[in-house]
Amino acid sequence: RRLCLWCMCAVVMDDVVNIQTKPSLFFEPILLRRIKITFTTLARNLRKNQTDVEQILWLQLRNRRLLNYKFRRQFPIVPYIVDFVCLDLKLIIELDGSQHSEQVDEERTLFLGQRGFRVMRFWNNDLLNNLEGVLAQINLIIIEQKKVL
């Protein structure tokens, strides 16, 4: 079973095939059978398999530990699943590793911004090397968002 990154569905392989980067090959009906998975299921899977960096930040955000605001992790905002979100403040926190593309991140930020969310991005290295500084920045943005809302 593999995850299709073009349509966010799971794919069951009928035969062993060499999957190339072209989306059209990914959907050959003879070779592959699609199984639809909801965004909630994908988010649940991401929560079960979170990265070490996500786990470090989650320990600081969970149970209203940060200024008594509730954060959720791996939350679906279709067509995306965001790392952390506070729905009361409409604040999203994204952790970016080396696999992130700036162009894709900009499109995602624009999409979420059009829906009223403010997106904060931190590199994994920043969080690992300066957790207190990242938390201080998040605190400042929370205070700023409270004033706006």
N, C-alpha and C positions, 0 to 999 in steps of 0.2 A: 504494500500500500504506500502510495506517495501523495504528497500534497501538490496540487496544481497551483502555481503562483499567478496564473493568468485569470482564472475565474474563481479561485479560492474554494475549490471542491476537492474531495479526495478521489483518487484514481486507483482502481484495482487492476493490476497487470494480468491479462489473460496468458500472455507468453512473455518470455524474456525478450525485451526489445531494447534497441539502442535509442534512447530518447535524445533528440537533438534540441537545439534552442528555439526552433521554429514552433510557434503555437499550433499551427495546422497539423503537424505530426502528432501532437499531444492528444488530439481529439479523434484519431482514426477509430471509427466504430468497430472495425474488425479486431483491432489490437487491444482496445481499452474499453472498459465499462465504467461509466461515471456513477458515483454515489454522492448525492448531495449531502452536505454537512452544513448546519446552520452556523452563523457567526458566533452564537452562544457556545456551541460545541467547540469551535476553534479557540475561543477565548478561554474556555475551561481547560483545554489541553495546554495552552500557553501558560496558564497559572500553575499547572502541575509541573511544567518543565521550565520554570523561570531561570534566568541566568543568575550567576552569583551577584552581579552588580544590582540587578533588580531586587534580589533578596535583601541586600544591604539597605537599599532605600526603602523597601517595603517595611522593614522593621522599624524605621523612623516615622513612617506615615500611618501605619495601621492603628486601629482602635482609638482614633481621634487624638493621637499623640502630638500632632503638630497644630497648635493653636485651636484645639478642639474642633477641627474640621474633618469630616469623613471623606476619605479617599478610597477609591476602588482601583483594583489593578486589573490589567488586561481586559479592559471594558470595550465592548463593541459599539462603535459609532459608525454604522454602515456607510461606506464600504471599507472602513478601517477598524483596526483594533488598537486602541491607544494603551500605552504602558500604565499610566496612572491618571486618574481624573477625580476632581472634586466637583460634583455636579452643582452644589450650592454656589460655588464661586465661578463656575464655568471655566475652570483652570485645568489644563492638561500638562502633564510632565512626561517628556519623552527622553529616554536614554539611548544615545546613539553610539554604536560600536563601529568598527572598521568596515562593516558590510553595508553601511548606509550610504545612499546616493544623495548628494545635496539637492539635485533637481527634483527627485521624488519627494524628499522631505519638504521642499518649498511648496510643491503642489499640494501635499497633504496639509501643511500649515495653512495655506490659503483656503482650502476647502473647509477646514475646521474653523478658521477665523470667520468665514462667511456665515457660519452657524452660531456665531457669538462666543466661541471659545477662545481663550488666550492660551497659546502654546509656549511652553518653556522647554528648551532643549539643552541637555548636558551630555558631554562626552563621557564614556565609561571611565576613562583615565582621570578625568576631573573629579568624579565621584570617589574613585579609589584613593586618590592622592590628597583630596581636600574635602572630605565629607562635611565638615563643619561649615566651610565656606559655601558649599552648595545649599545646605540647609538654611544658612543665613539669607542667601538670595531668594530661596523659596518663601521664607518668612516675610521678606520685604514685599514680594509680589502679592502674597496673601493679604497683607495689610493694605496694599494699593488697590487690590480687587474689591476688598470690603468697602472702600470709599466709593468706588465706581458703582457698585450694586447697591 
